[in-house]
Each structure stands twice: as C-alpha cells, then as structure tokens.
Amino acid sequence: MSKALSPLAVELVSARASLKFFREQVKQLSLQVKHERFALANDKRVKAEAKAAAAAAKREAAIAKAQARLEKLLAKQVGAVGAKAVKANKRPSKGVTFGAEDNAIAANIMARKAAKA
C-alpha cells in the first residue's frame, strides 16, 4: 500500500517540475540573447569594414583624379605660358620657344607689368 501524498508534498513535486522547466527556459533564452548580441556586433563590424573600404576607395579615386588634374595642368602650363608669352611679345621671330624659355619670358612680362603699375 502506497502512502497518500499530502497536499504540501504534491505542491512540492509540482514546484520542482516547474522549476526544472523554467531553468531550461532560462538557459535557452540566455543562449538566444548571446547569439543575438553576437549577430548585432558582427553586423556592426561588417558595416564598419564596408564603410572603411568605401572611404578608402573614395579617397583613392579622389587622389587619382587630383593627380590627373595636376598632370593635365602641368602639361598645359608649358604650352599655355609659351603661347601667352608669344602673344605678349608680338614678335613672330620669337614664336618658337621651349618650356623653360616660355616661363622666363612670362616672368619678364609680368615683371614689366608690375613695374608699370
């Protein structure tokens, strides 16, 4: 013959069963929170790396563009200064000049203009 359980003993068994269930639930929820935090941190890191890569690419493009502009201006400078010097002098015999001579002629013209003013 089995003993009849008292109402307190039945309540104790029920509480232990529910305690076990809630402990398992707490473990599962804590693991889910850990995974969620890891996923958020990983997403943040990926976005930061993408942003840094985009900034680096943008910087490289700007540097390349500036270098192209500089090369264009340097290439243009020799021809343009020479043409301006030839026009300012208005001497057809001196029409054929080279870059260094053009710069010297232009500097002389600018010095004469500054002296007149």
Phi and psi in degrees as a GROMACS rama.xvg file:
@    title "Ramachandran Plot"
@    xaxis  label "Phi"
@    yaxis  label "Psi"
@TYPE xy
-87.0735  151.319  SER-2
-76.4165  144.796  LYS-3
-82.1181  131.964  ALA-4
-77.9804  140.265  LEU-5
-75.2048  159.541  SER-6
-57.6481  -34.0769  PRO-7
-67.6749  -39.3525  LEU-8
-65.8693  -40.2158  ALA-9
-63.776  -42.1364  VAL-10
-65.107  -37.7895  GLU-11
-64.0549  -44.3426  LEU-12
-62.4891  -42.7578  VAL-13
-63.9697  -42.5218  SER-14
-65.0141  -40.5106  ALA-15
-63.6975  -39.5713  ARG-16
-65.5013  -44.3489  ALA-17
-68.4931  -33.9853  SER-18
-62.2244  -43.6387  LEU-19
-61.5812  -43.6609  LYS-20
-61.5974  -45.7759  PHE-21
-70.4354  -31.6739  PHE-22
-63.7724  -43.2704  ARG-23
-62.1444  -41.4118  GLU-24
-64.5858  -40.5413  GLN-25
-62.5604  -42.0186  VAL-26
-60.8324  -46.1008  LYS-27
-63.1473  -45.0245  GLN-28
-65.1643  -38.6283  LEU-29
-66.1231  -38.2137  SER-30
-64.621  -41.174  LEU-31
-62.4675  -40.1441  GLN-32
-64.7306  -41.3385  VAL-33
-60.5379  -45.547  LYS-34
-64.3219  -39.66  HIS-35
-64.1932  -44.2409  GLU-36
-62.0545  -43.4296  ARG-37
-61.8777  -43.1685  PHE-38
-63.3704  -42.2198  ALA-39
-64.5139  -43.8744  LEU-40
-63.5745  -40.5328  ALA-41
-65.1093  -43.3263  ASN-42
-60.9194  -43.0343  ASP-43
-62.2784  -42.096  LYS-44
-65.809  -41.6237  ARG-45
-64.2267  -42.765  VAL-46
-63.6026  -40.8393  LYS-47
-64.1103  -41.5459  ALA-48
-65.6054  -40.3556  GLU-49
-64.839  -40.6084  ALA-50
-65.0967  -41.9097  LYS-51
-65.0514  -39.9764  ALA-52
-65.8494  -40.4344  ALA-53
-65.1562  -41.0693  ALA-54
-64.832  -40.2073  ALA-55
-65.1307  -41.626  ALA-56
-65.077  -41.1805  ALA-57
-63.9944  -41.7501  LYS-58
-63.3144  -44.1981  ARG-59
-62.8915  -40.7296  GLU-60
-64.3475  -41.0073  ALA-61
-65.3344  -39.9392  ALA-62
-64.6394  -43.8453  ILE-63
-62.5661  -41.6604  ALA-64
-64.6732  -43.1794  LYS-65
-65.3291  -39.536  ALA-66
-64.9655  -39.7598  GLN-67
-63.7089  -42.6958  ALA-68
-63.6173  -41.3851  ARG-69
-62.982  -45.6804  LEU-70
-62.1867  -39.5781  GLU-71
-64.7929  -43.5583  LYS-72
-66.0927  -39.9871  LEU-73
-65.8419  -39.2136  LEU-74
-68.2633  -36.3607  ALA-75
-73.4956  -32.5108  LYS-76
-59.7905  -46.1338  GLN-77
-62.3009  -46.6185  VAL-78
-69.8557  -42.6808  GLY-79
-69.4405  -41.6609  ALA-80
-64.4886  -40.1968  VAL-81
-63.1754  -43.3068  GLY-82
-64.8058  -41.0856  ALA-83
-65.9505  -39.9027  LYS-84
-65.1265  -40.466  ALA-85
-65.2839  -43.2643  VAL-86
-65.1891  -40.8194  LYS-87
-67.5535  -39.6212  ALA-88
-73.6937  -32.988  ASN-89
53.221  43.217  LYS-90
-119.956  104.573  ARG-91
-60.9842  -27.7161  PRO-92
-68.7957  -23.4471  SER-93
-98.2304  18.2549  LYS-94
-67.1839  -25.9718  GLY-95
-97.3783  108.886  VAL-96
-135.878  171.764  THR-97
-119.016  171.713  PHE-98
-52.7149  -51.1766  GLY-99
-65.3743  -40.6491  ALA-100
-65.2704  -39.7484  GLU-101
-60.4762  -43.8507  ASP-102
-64.8814  -39.1174  ASN-103
-65.8824  -42.9755  ALA-104
-62.3739  -45.3891  ILE-105
-62.7708  -39.3386  ALA-106
-64.8497  -40.629  ALA-107
-63.3712  -42.7275  ASN-108
-61.9491  -46.4802  ILE-109
-63.5363  -36.5024  MET-110
-66.9012  -40.6634  ALA-111
-64.4243  -41.8637  ARG-112
-63.2227  -41.0049  LYS-113
-66.8958  -37.1194  ALA-114
-67.9949  -35.3664  ALA-115
-70.4356  -33.0991  LYS-116
